[in-house]
């Protein structure tokens, strides 16, 4: 199947774990309240392993002081960050790696992850990421 929907916190954590195997990971993280759904998993477990690994990351994050402070701790080469101003809040993430795209919704009532392996959609999202990356500082 080219699209899969996984419901719940444990499934969201599984897709994040899968991304730890990637050689390169592109991320658009608009979520700011993810801790309400996954607790301290991202900050205490996932992020230290990701940024301590050999995975090359490019992250597009909301333009907040907390994100800027966090980005200042990254090397800027292996782990690059750019910032986006958003007109509307969106508790969601997009990860693109290994010929797939994963969208995560931190919906308070029903959090889920959407795994897209359809190459037409993945290529579309890769192109959008590249265009956005190129337009940001």
C-alpha positions, 0 to 999 in steps of 0.5 A, spaced: 500 500 500 502 506 498 499 510 504 498 508 511 495 511 517 497 509 524 493 511 530 496 513 537 502 515 540 505 508 540 505 508 532 507 515 532 513 514 536 515 508 531 515 512 525 520 517 529 524 511 531 524 508 523 527 515 521 533 514 526 535 509 520 535 514 515 542 517 512 538 524 511 532 527 514 528 533 511 523 535 517 518 541 517 516 541 524 510 546 526 508 543 532 509 546 538 505 543 543 507 535 541 509 534 548 502 534 550 501 528 546 508 524 546 510 527 553 518 528 553 519 522 548 522 527 543 526 531 547 529 526 552 529 520 547 529 521 540 532 528 539 539 526 543 539 519 538 538 523 532 543 529 533 548 524 536 548 520 530 551 520 523 544 522 520 544 529 516 538 533 517 535 539 515 529 542 519 524 547 518 522 550 524 517 555 526 520 562 528 520 562 536 526 563 541 526 556 543 527 553 536 532 559 535 536 557 542 535 549 540 538 551 533 544 554 536 546 548 539 547 544 532 553 544 528 550 548 522 553 543 517 550 536 519 544 539 522 542 545 519 536 549 521 532 554 517 526 558 520 519 560 518 513 564 520 507 561 520 500 565 519 496 559 522 498 554 528 499 547 526 500 541 531 504 537 525 510 535 522 513 532 516 519 528 515 521 526 508 527 520 508 528 514 504 523 515 499 517 516 503 514 522 507 511 521 514 506 526 516 504 527 523 498 530 526 498 531 534 491 532 534 489 532 541 483 527 540 486 523 535 493 523 534 496 519 528 501 518 523 500 518 515 506 514 511 506 516 504 510 511 499 507 513 493 513 516 489 509 521 485 506 524 492 513 523 495 517 527 489 511 532 490 513 533 497 520 533 496 520 539 491 516 543 496 521 542 501 526 544 497 523 550 494 521 552 501 528 550 504 531 555 498 526 561 500 528 561 507 534 563 511 
